[in-house]
Amino acid sequence: MSASGQSHFLPQDKVDVMTEYKQAILLRADLGMGKGKLVAQGCHASIDAYDKALSSKPGWVEDWKEGGCKKIAVKVSSERELVEAFMRAKKAKLPCSLITDAGHTQVEPGSKTAVAIGPAPESEIDEITDKLKLL
């Protein structure tokens, strides 16, 4: 207890006040999507991963929001690279989303276009994305 008589503790789903949180959005550079299509696919992934984090890690989401909703957008060069990153995030039990396009506009139906990981601790996301180049 502090001198003021109030206890100081973190809610159970809070990791650490020093932990930085972010969301990573991975987009396929090999499909030739236009800028608008890239943004739309990244937004689909971002919102879906956010929803998953909200239900499984609400403390992470709260801390991420308080920290300014940090995001990065990176590129991958193939479907294989995209799926591998997604599977690594799932294995690490991070909130993540893999987007498969309906194929109404620029890409073939069923094309895997984007992945979002997080919000989650930055260090855990970096283990998966640190070798990828910014978009």
C-alpha angles and dihedrals in degrees: 000000000000126000089264090060095249120124118233116214139136122243112255096257093052111100105195135323089236095055115110118214132203144156123235121208115198118198131187112245094186097069096069093231116173120245094261092050091049091052093047093050091047090050092051090052094043095052094045093050090046090053091050091049091048091058098039105030109021092161091058090051092049093049091045091053092047088051094055102268094274114206136175128198117210134173133234125196101221147017089253092057091048094050092045091055090048092050091049090052091049091048089051088052093240120150105258144157135207115204122212114192123230090222099234095135132007106000138048118270110270095025112151103228112165147012129198123197121195156304080239139129108306093229092057093049091047090059087065103033107029094103094050122099123239114257 
